[in-house]
Amino acid sequence: MTLRSYLYVPGNRPELFDKALNSAADGVIFDLEDAVESGGKKAAVQHVVDHMSDGEVSSRDPEIWVRVNNRPEFLEDELAAVGGLARLTGISLPKVEDVGVLDRIDEMLPDRVGVLSLIESASGVTAAPEIAIHRRVQRLGLGEADLIADLKMRPGPDRIELISIRVNLVVASAAAKIAQPVGPVFVDIGDEQGLERSSEQLRRLGFGGRSAVHPNQLDIINRVFTPTVLEVEQAEHLVRSVAEHAERGKASFVDGQGKMVDEAVVRSARHVIDVANSIHRRERNTGA
């Protein structure tokens, strides 16, 4: 299922859980890591477990993920607490730098539970291709705040300094044949134009969605990562044209605008249609 938006909600703020689950997010990430100080993590785990144990799994709910702490003193206990919950879609695992930790948690999780591996360091970037092919990993995500600190970078507002790293995650995901990666959060909640520009850049680079830190960001993120009606119509027309020419024995042709069309071009068109159909099914199921 295509997910355009993941909304973080602090695991120690149970009063926000229902609001997050009833938001426009395709996925909700209960955060036990950065949002919770060390002394409050056990209580936050219990808040998440209590909430996720209350109620049945419904197709109308967003996907539910839990970001655990990739630290020995927390990881196993947190996975033991949340890993078997029926409403859990997957684990968001921060600061992944090699497949060793994935191998360890693989034995602790039911087969149905996936992993969103967050790349947040130089070591994580260089290991991304190996991480992406691990059987547990459904998507890669990019955590740029920690990455910037690790690289000692000073990027500008448009973050062009990070484009090569972003593309590396797109390439690793495509090579592993997993879902498109998840883009980083946009921390300036009041800058709607900046969020839109940044999201459009991520989509052009090949990201399939991004994370949000506030519900007010969701409408823009969902809109940017949803193919427009015109894009879908053009993609459908292209696919029909290719099929018609194939019936006449032509593997490629020049369209009405003078552009060469072949199988490589139509693959992109089919992807647009697949994403649009996946989003339509989700919205139909949730009543959005």
N, C-alpha and C positions, 0 to 999 in steps of 0.2 A: 504494500500500500504506500502511495506517495505521501510523504509528510513535508509540508512546507514550513511549518513553524513549531518550535519547541519552547514552551514557557517555563522558565525556572520559578519555583516557589520554595521559599526557605522551609526546611523540614521542622524548624522550631516555631513556625507560625501557623498552627492548625486552623486558626480563624480565617486563613486565606485559601485553604485547600478547596473548598466547594466553589469559591469564586473562580479559582484557576481552572477547575474541571468544567465549569460552565462557560468558560471564555471561548473565544474563537480559535484557540490553539488546536492544532492537529495532534500535538503531543504535549504532555505535562511532565516536567522533571522535578520530582521532589528532591531537593538538594540537601544532602547531609554533609557536604564538603565545605566550600568557601563560605556559605551563608551561615554556618553554625560554628561557634567557637568550641574549642576542645572540650571544655567542661560541660557543654550542653548536648553533646552528640548522642549519648545514650537516651536522653529524654526525647530528642528529635526522632530517633529511630522508633521509639515507642509510639510517638504521635503518628508517624507514617503507617506503622503496622496497624494501629487501632483504626485509622481511617480506611485503609485498604481492605481490612477485614470486615468492614461494615458495608454490606451491599453485595449484589451479584454482578458478574461480568455482563456488560451490555454493549451491543454494537453502537449504541448512541454515545458512548463515552469516548473521549480522546484516548490515545494510547498513553499508558502510564509507565514512566521510567523513574528510576531512582539513581541519583548520582551518589555513589559511595565514596569512601576515603581510600585512596590507594596507598595506605600506610599499614604496616603489619599489626599495629596495636588496635586497629579498627576494622580492617577489611573482612576478615573471616567472620567476626561476630555480626557485622552488618549484612553480609551475604546470607548467613544462616537465618537471620531474622526476616529478611524480605524476599529471599530467592524463591521460596515456595508459594508465595501469595498468588492466588488465582488471577487477580486483576493486574499483575505485573506483566508488562510487555518486555521490558529489558532493563539492563543495567547500563548506566552511563559511567564509564570508568575513566577518571582523569589521569593526566600525566603518564600515559602509556609510553614506554620507551623501548620495550622489547616484547617478545611473545611469551616470555617466562611467566609473567603474571597472568596472562590469558590461559596458559596451560594449567596453572594452579586453580583458577576459578572455574575452569571448564568442568572439573569434577564435582563442583559444588552446586551447579545450577541445573535445573530441569532442561531438557533438550529444547523446549519451546521458548526459552528465555534468551534473547539476543543481547549483544553488547554493542554499544556506541563507544568507540575508542577515541578519546580526546587526545589530540596531538598538541603538546604544549611546551616542547623543548627541542633543542637542536638534535638530541639523540632520537627523539620521537620522529622528527622529520626524516632523518636518514633511515630509520627503520620502518617507515610508513608502508612500503611495498610488502614487507614481510608481515606486518601487523594486519594489513588489509586482507590477506589470503587466509588468515586464521579462521577456522570453521565457526567460531562463535561471533565473529565480527559482522554486523549487518551494515554499519556505516562508520565512516571516519568523521570526526568533528575537529574543529580548529579552535583552540583556546589561545587567543593572541596576546592577552595581557601577560601571562607567564612566559610565552614565547619571546615577546619583545624584551622582557627583562633578561631572559637567558642569553639572548643574542646581543644585548646591549645596544639595541637599535633606538633610533629617535625618529620614527616615521611621521610624515606629515598627515594632515587631515584626510587625504584621499588614500592613504596607506599603500601607495604604489610600490613602496619598498618591499612589501610583502607579497606582491603578485606572483613571483616565481615560486614561493613556498605554497601559496594557494593552488597554483597550477599543479605542483607536485602531488598534492592530495587528490586532485581530480584525476590525474594520470594513474596514481596508485589504485584508486577506487575502480576506475574503468578497467584496468588490467586484471583486477581481482574479480571483476563482474559482480560487484556489490552496488548498492544504491549510491547515488551521488552524495558527496560529502555535505555536512552541515556547516554553515558559515558561523562565524563568531558573533557574539552579542555586540550591540551598538549601545554604548553606555550613556550617551547624551539623550536622555529620554525625551526632552523637549524639542529636539532638532528633527522634526519630521522630514524636512527636505534632505537632510544629511542621511537619515535612515533610508530613504527611498533611493538616493544616488548610490549609496553603499550596497544596498541589496541588488540593485540593477547590475552593478559591476560584478557582484558575486554570481548572479545568474548567467551573465555573459561568459564568465570564466568556467562555468560548468557545475556550479553548486546547485543542489536541489532545494535548498531551504536554509533557514538560519535560526539561531536561538534568540529568545527575547527575555528581557528582564522586567518587562512591565506589560500588562494587558493592552495598554494603549498603542503598543507597537505592532500588534498582531494584524490589524486590518491592512496596514501597508505591506508587511511581509507577505501575507497571503496573496494580496493582489499582485505583487511583483512576481512571485513564483508560480502564478497561475497563468497558463497560456491564454491570450486574449481570444475573443471570438474570431477576429480576423486571422490570427495565427493558425487557429484550428481549421478554419475554412480553407486557407491557402494550403495547409498540410494535406487535408482531405482531397483537395483538387489535384495536388501533385501525385498523391498515391493512385488516384483514379487514372490520371494521365499515363503514369508508368505502366499500369496494368493494361491499358488500351494499346500502348505501343508494344508491350511485350507480346500481346496476341498477334501483332503484325510482324513479330520476329525482330523487333528493334530493342536492343539492350540500353541504348541511350538516345537522346534526342535534344533538340534545341527548343526551349519553350517560347511562349509569345513575347517574352521580354529579351530574347536573345541569349539566354543563359543555358549552358549545357546541363542536362539532367541525366544522372545515372544512378546506380544502386546506392552509392555512397551518399548522394543527396537525399534519396528517399528514406534512408535509415534515420536521418534527422527528423524528417517529416513524421515518420511512424512514432518516434519518441515523443514528439509534441502531442500526437493523438493519444498515446498511451497515458501520458501524464494527465491530460485533460479528462480522460475517462476515469482514471483512478480518483481524481479529485471529485468528479461528479458522483461516483459511487459513495465516497465518504460523506459528502454533503447530503446525499439522499438518505443514508443510514442515520445520520445525526439530526436530520431535519433542519439543517442550516439553510 
